[in-house]
Amino acid sequence: MKKYIILILAAVGVGAIVGTIESFFKILVNQANWYRAQFMPYIFLLIPFAGILILLAQSQLKEKNGMDVVFKAEKNENSSLSLKNACFALVSCLISHFCGVSTGRAGVSMQMGAAISKHFCNRMNVIEYVIPMGVAAAFSGLFCCPITSTVFACEVFNTKKFQYKAIIPCLISSSTATLCAALFGFHRVSYVFQYSFAIEIKNIIKLLILILCLTLIGKAFAFSLNSLKKFINEKLPNNKYRIIIILSLMIMMFMIFTQGRYSGSGENLIEEVFINGNVLKSDILFKFILTLLSAAAGFYGGEVTPLFSIGALSGYMLGHILGFPVFFCSALGYGTVFMSATNAYLTGMVLILEVFGLDFLLPCLIIGIIGYLSNCTVSIYPSR
C-alpha cells in the first residue's frame, strides 16, 4: 500500500513541476514568436547562423538529444537523458522559433518532462512508470489534453501491447500538469461544429478513401524524415556543416518568399483551417517540405504540432476533392496524420474525440482499425 501511495505522490509531483515548467516554456516560445514577427523578414537571415550555432553546441555537448534518448531511457539502455541536455534542447528550440524555422515544441517538451520525472522519481525511490509519467505530464502541459496524453504515454513506448498498469500514474501526472497550465491561463483549444455523419454506402466509401489518404500522408512524412536524416548522417558525415548551411539557406529563402507563413509549429495554419478558412493550395506542400528540412538541418522542437497542421490542411484539401464538409475532414486529418506518422493509433482516435467531440466516434473507430492494420516500423520515432 505504501508503494502505491508513494507512486501517486510522485505522479502529482511530476505533474506539478512539469506542468509549471511547460507553462513557462510556452510563454517563452510565444515571446520568441512575437519578437520574430516584429523583425520579419530580416529575422530569417539568422537561420543559417542559428543552424551552425546549434550544431557547434551539440558537437561540444557530445551527447544526443531528442526523443531517441527518451525511448532509450524507458528501455533502460545507455541514454543521455539528463536535465543538462533537456535545457540545451529547450534553448535550441527557442532559438529555432525565434529565427523562424518550421518546427514544433512537443519533442523538446517531452524530453524535458522525462528528464524531470527521472530526476524527481530517483529522489523518491520510484522506479516504475518514470518516463511515461514525465511524457504524459509534458504532453498534457503543452496541449492540455490529459486523456490523450495518458493514452500516448501508455502506447508509444511499447509497440506490442498497451501499458495498462501505467494508466493511473500517467493520468494523475497529466491531469495535474493540465491544472498547473490552467493556472497560467493555458487551456485546451477545442473546435466545435455540428456534423451528423450519414451512414450510407457512398459516404462510407468516401470516408475510407479519406482516411487511407491521410494515413499515407503520415507514413510519407515519417519515411521522408527518416530517409533524409539517414542520408545526411551516413552518406555525408564529413560534409555536415556544408549540408546544414545549404538546408538553412533553402529554409531561409522559402520563409522570405512566403513571408513567414510556415514558421513555427503551424498553429497559425490550424487557425486558418478551423476559424478563418483562408487556406492556400500550396500550404500543405510548403509546410510538409519546410518541416522536413528544418528537422533534417538539426533545428530543435519536434514534429507533433506541425503534423497536426499538415493533417488539418490535408483534410481540408481532400474534403474539397471528395465533396465532404471540409471541417469534418480537417478534424479527422488533425489526428490521423499524427497517428500514422507515430504509429500511435489509439492516441490519434482519442485526440480527435477530446479536441472535436464525441460526434466523431464512428469515424474514429474506422481510423483506429485502419491505423492498427497499417501499423509498421515507419515512424518519426525510429528508436521506438
URCOR-V710163 format. One record per pair of residues at least 6 apart in sequence whose C-alpha atoms are under 8 Angstrom apart, sorted by the first residue. I is the first residue (numbers start at 1). GAP is how many residues later the second one is. D is the distance in Angstrom with one decimal. If there is no record, write none. Layout:
# URCOR-V710163
I	GAP	D
I	GAP	D
This chain:
# URCOR-V710163
6	118	7.6
6	120	7.6
7	119	6.6
7	162	7.1
8	161	6.2
8	164	7.4
10	110	7.7
10	111	6.4
10	114	7.2
10	116	7.5
11	122	6.6
11	158	5.5
11	159	7.0
11	161	5.9
11	162	4.7
12	160	6.2
12	161	5.3
12	164	6.2
13	107	8.0
13	160	7.6
14	102	7.3
14	103	5.6
14	106	7.0
14	119	7.3
14	120	6.5
14	123	7.2
14	159	6.1
15	118	7.8
15	119	7.4
15	122	5.2
15	123	8.0
15	157	7.4
15	158	4.1
15	159	5.9
15	160	7.3
15	161	4.9
15	162	4.5
16	157	7.5
16	160	5.7
16	161	5.4
16	164	6.2
17	99	7.9
17	160	7.7
18	94	7.9
18	95	5.7
18	98	7.0
18	116	7.3
18	119	6.2
18	120	6.1
18	123	7.2
18	159	6.5
19	118	6.4
19	119	6.6
19	121	7.8
19	122	4.8
19	123	8.0
19	157	7.2
19	158	3.9
19	159	6.6
19	160	7.8
19	161	5.4
19	162	5.8
20	121	7.9
20	157	7.2
20	160	5.8
20	161	6.5
22	87	6.9
22	116	6.7
22	119	5.8
22	120	6.3
22	159	7.6
23	118	6.9
23	119	7.4
23	157	7.9
23	158	5.6
23	161	6.6
23	163	7.6
26	116	7.4
28	66	7.4
29	65	6.0
29	68	6.9
29	69	8.0
32	62	6.6
32	63	7.9
32	65	6.3
32	66	4.8
33	64	6.3
33	65	5.8
33	67	7.8
33	231	7.5
35	63	7.1
36	7	6.4
36	61	8.0
36	62	5.4
36	63	6.7
36	64	6.9
40	219	7.5
40	220	7.5
41	214	8.0
41	215	5.8
41	218	6.5
41	219	7.3
43	55	8.0
43	56	5.9
43	57	7.4
44	55	5.7
44	56	6.2
44	208	5.5
44	211	6.9
44	212	6.8
45	207	6.5
46	53	6.1
47	49	7.9
47	52	5.6
47	53	7.4
47	54	7.3
47	201	5.9
47	202	7.4
47	204	7.7
47	205	6.2
48	196	7.6
48	197	5.6
48	200	4.8
48	201	6.1
48	204	7.6
50	45	7.0
50	46	7.2
50	49	7.4
51	193	6.5
51	194	7.3
51	197	6.6
51	246	6.9
51	247	6.9
51	248	6.6
52	189	7.0
52	192	7.0
52	193	7.2
54	38	6.5
54	244	7.5
54	245	7.4
55	186	8.0
55	243	7.0
58	6	7.7
63	17	6.2
63	22	7.8
64	16	6.5
65	15	7.4
65	16	7.7
65	20	6.7
65	21	7.6
65	24	7.0
66	23	7.7
66	41	6.5
66	42	6.7
66	45	6.5
67	40	6.2
67	41	7.9
67	43	7.5
67	44	6.3
67	314	7.0
68	313	7.0
68	314	7.6
68	315	5.6
68	316	7.9
69	10	5.4
69	11	6.0
69	12	5.7
69	42	7.9
70	9	7.6
70	11	6.5
70	41	6.2
70	44	6.7
70	61	7.4
71	86	6.8
71	312	6.4
71	313	6.4
72	6	6.7
72	7	5.6
72	311	7.4
73	6	5.4
73	8	6.7
73	58	7.4
74	57	5.9
74	58	7.9
74	83	7.3
81	30	7.6
81	33	7.9
81	34	5.9
82	33	5.3
83	29	7.1
83	32	5.5
83	33	6.7
83	36	7.9
86	22	7.2
86	25	6.1
86	26	5.0
86	29	6.8
87	25	7.3
89	19	6.0
89	211	6.5
89	212	7.9
90	18	6.1
90	19	7.7
90	22	7.8
90	210	7.9
90	211	8.0
92	207	7.2
92	208	5.7
92	209	8.0
93	12	6.9
93	15	7.2
93	206	7.1
93	207	4.6
93	208	5.0
96	7	7.4
96	203	5.9
96	204	6.3
96	205	7.5
97	6	7.2
97	166	7.5
97	167	5.6
100	155	7.6
100	160	7.0
100	163	4.8
100	164	6.0
101	150	7.0
101	151	8.0
101	154	7.8
101	161	7.8
101	162	5.1
101	163	6.0
101	189	7.6
101	190	7.9
101	193	6.1
101	198	7.7
102	160	6.1
102	161	4.7
102	162	4.7
102	163	6.1
102	164	7.6
102	185	7.3
102	188	5.8
102	189	5.0
102	192	5.9
102	204	7.7
103	160	7.4
103	161	5.2
103	162	5.1
103	188	6.0
103	191	6.6
103	192	7.2
103	196	7.4
103	197	7.0
103	198	5.3
103	199	5.9
103	200	6.3
103	203	6.6
104	160	6.3
104	161	4.2
104	162	7.7
104	196	7.9
104	197	4.6
104	198	4.7
104	199	5.5
104	200	6.4
104	201	5.5
104	202	6.0
105	160	7.2
105	195	7.7
105	196	4.0
105	197	5.3
105	198	7.7
105	199	7.8
105	200	7.5
106	32	7.8
106	33	6.8
106	36	7.2
106	195	6.5
106	196	5.6
106	197	7.3
106	198	6.1
106	199	7.2
107	194	5.6
107	195	4.3
107	196	7.1
107	197	7.3
108	192	7.1
108	193	5.4
108	194	6.5
109	29	5.6
109	30	7.2
109	33	7.6
110	24	7.1
110	25	4.9
110	26	7.9
110	28	5.2
110	29	6.4
111	24	7.4
112	26	7.5
113	21	4.4
113	22	5.5
113	24	6.7
113	25	5.1
114	16	7.5
114	17	5.1
114	18	7.4
114	19	7.5
114	20	4.3
114	21	5.5
114	24	7.9
115	16	7.9
115	19	7.4
116	18	6.9
117	13	6.0
117	14	6.5
117	16	6.9
117	17	4.9
118	12	5.9
118	13	6.6
118	16	7.7
121	6	6.9
121	9	6.6
129	37	6.1
129	40	7.5
129	41	8.0
132	21	5.0
132	22	6.6
132	25	7.9
132	34	7.5
132	38	6.5
133	20	7.3
133	36	6.4
133	37	4.7
133	40	6.0
133	41	7.5
134	39	7.5
135	14	7.8
135	18	6.1
136	10	7.6
136	13	4.8
136	14	5.4
136	16	7.2
136	17	5.3
136	34	5.8
136	35	7.6
136	37	6.7
136	38	5.2
137	12	7.3
137	33	7.4
137	36	5.2
137	37	4.1
137	38	7.6
137	39	7.6
137	40	5.4
137	41	7.8
138	36	7.5
138	39	7.4
139	6	7.7
139	10	5.5
139	35	7.6
140	6	5.2
140	8	7.9
140	9	5.4
140	34	5.3
140	35	7.3
140	37	6.2
140	38	5.7
141	33	7.1
141	36	5.0
141	37	5.2
141	39	7.6
141	40	5.8
142	39	7.9
143	44	7.7
143	45	6.0
143	46	7.8
144	33	7.9
144	34	5.1
144	37	7.4
144	42	7.6
144	43	5.8
144	44	4.8
145	29	8.0
145	33	7.3
145	43	6.4
145	206	7.8
145	209	7.1
145	210	8.0
146	25	6.6
146	28	5.0
146	29	5.3
146	32	6.7
147	24	6.9
147	27	7.8
147	203	7.4
147	207	7.6
148	199	5.8
148	202	5.6
148	203	5.4
148	206	7.2
149	22	7.9
149	25	6.5
149	198	7.9
150	17	6.4
150	20	5.3
150	21	5.3
150	24	6.6
151	16	7.5
151	195	7.0
151	196	5.7
151	199	7.8
152	192	6.9
152	194	7.7
152	195	5.3
153	17	7.2
154	8	6.0
154	9	4.9
154	10	6.9
154	12	6.2
154	13	6.6
154	16	7.8
155	6	7.5
155	7	5.2
155	8	6.5
155	189	6.6
155	191	7.6
155	192	7.6
156	186	8.0
156	187	7.8
156	188	6.1
156	228	7.5
157	227	6.6
158	226	7.6
159	225	7.4
178	9	7.8
181	6	7.1
188	167	7.7
189	166	7.0
190	165	4.9
190	166	6.1
191	83	7.1
191	164	6.6
191	165	5.5
192	164	5.8
192	165	7.2
195	133	7.3
195	164	7.4
196	163	7.2
206	116	6.7
207	156	7.7
208	158	7.9
210	105	7.7
210	108	6.8
210	112	7.9
210	119	7.7
211	121	7.8
211	122	7.8
211	125	7.2
211	156	6.5
211	159	7.8
212	158	7.6
214	97	7.1
214	100	7.0
214	101	7.3
214	119	6.2
214	122	6.2
214	123	5.6
215	121	6.3
215	122	5.7
215	124	7.9
215	125	5.3
215	126	8.0
215	156	7.5
216	124	7.6
217	120	6.4
218	89	7.9
218	93	7.9
218	118	7.6
218	119	4.4
218	120	6.4
218	121	7.5
218	122	4.8
218	123	4.5
219	118	7.9
219	121	5.8
219	122	5.2
219	159	6.6
219	160	7.2
220	121	8.0
221	67	7.4
221	71	7.8
221	120	6.7
221	159	8.0
222	119	5.3
222	120	7.8
222	156	6.3
222	157	5.1
222	158	4.8
223	155	6.1
223	156	7.1
223	157	7.7
224	68	7.5
225	67	5.8
225	70	7.7
225	71	7.1
225	155	7.0
226	154	6.9
226	156	7.6
228	68	6.5
229	67	5.5
232	8	7.2
232	11	7.7
232	64	8.0
233	7	7.8
243	54	7.7
244	53	5.2
244	54	7.7
247	46	6.4
247	47	7.7
247	50	6.0
248	46	7.6
248	49	6.8
251	39	6.5
251	42	7.0
251	43	7.2
254	36	7.9
255	6	7.3
255	7	7.0
255	8	7.1
261	7	7.9
261	8	8.0
262	7	7.8
262	21	8.0
262	24	7.2
262	25	5.8
262	28	7.6
265	38	8.0
265	40	5.5
265	41	5.1
265	44	8.0
266	21	7.9
266	39	6.7
266	40	5.4
266	42	8.0
266	43	5.5
267	38	7.4
267	39	7.9
267	42	6.7
269	10	7.7
269	40	6.2
269	44	7.7
270	38	7.7
270	39	5.3
270	42	6.5
270	43	7.6
272	6	5.2
272	7	6.1
273	6	6.3
273	39	6.9
273	40	6.8
273	43	7.1
273	54	7.6
273	57	7.4
274	53	6.6
274	56	7.9
279	34	7.7
281	36	7.6
283	30	7.2
284	26	5.8
284	29	5.7
284	30	6.5
287	19	7.6
287	23	6.8
288	22	6.6
291	12	7.4
291	15	7.1
295	7	7.6
295	8	8.0
304	34	6.9
307	27	7.6
307	30	6.5
307	31	5.5
308	25	7.6
308	26	4.8
308	27	6.6
308	29	7.2
308	30	6.3
309	25	6.7
310	23	7.9
310	24	7.5
310	27	7.5
311	19	6.9
311	21	7.8
311	22	4.2
311	23	4.5
311	24	6.9
311	25	6.9
311	26	5.1
311	27	7.1
312	17	7.7
312	18	4.3
312	19	6.3
312	20	7.5
312	21	4.9
312	22	4.6
313	17	6.5
313	20	7.6
314	16	6.9
314	19	6.3
315	11	6.8
315	12	7.9
315	14	4.5
315	15	4.0
315	16	7.2
315	17	6.8
315	18	4.8
315	19	7.6
316	10	4.9
316	11	6.7
316	13	6.0
316	14	4.9
317	9	7.5
318	8	7.8
318	11	7.2
319	6	6.0
319	7	4.6
319	8	8.0
319	9	7.9
319	10	5.5
319	11	7.6
320	6	6.4
331	21	6.8
331	25	7.0
332	20	6.8
332	31	7.9
332	32	7.8
334	18	7.3
335	13	4.7
335	14	6.9
335	16	6.2
335	17	5.7
336	9	7.9
336	12	5.8
336	13	7.7
336	31	7.0
338	6	7.9
338	10	6.6
339	6	5.0
339	7	7.8
339	8	6.8
339	9	4.7
339	32	7.2
340	31	6.6
340	35	7.7
340	39	7.7
341	37	7.4
341	38	5.2
341	39	5.9
342	37	4.9
342	38	5.7
342	39	6.6
343	28	7.4
343	32	5.8
343	33	7.1
343	35	7.8
343	36	6.3
345	22	7.7
345	23	5.6
345	26	5.2
345	27	6.5
346	22	6.3
348	20	7.8
349	15	5.2
349	16	7.3
349	18	6.9
349	19	6.3
352	8	7.3
352	12	7.5
353	6	7.8
353	7	6.3
353	8	6.8
353	11	7.7
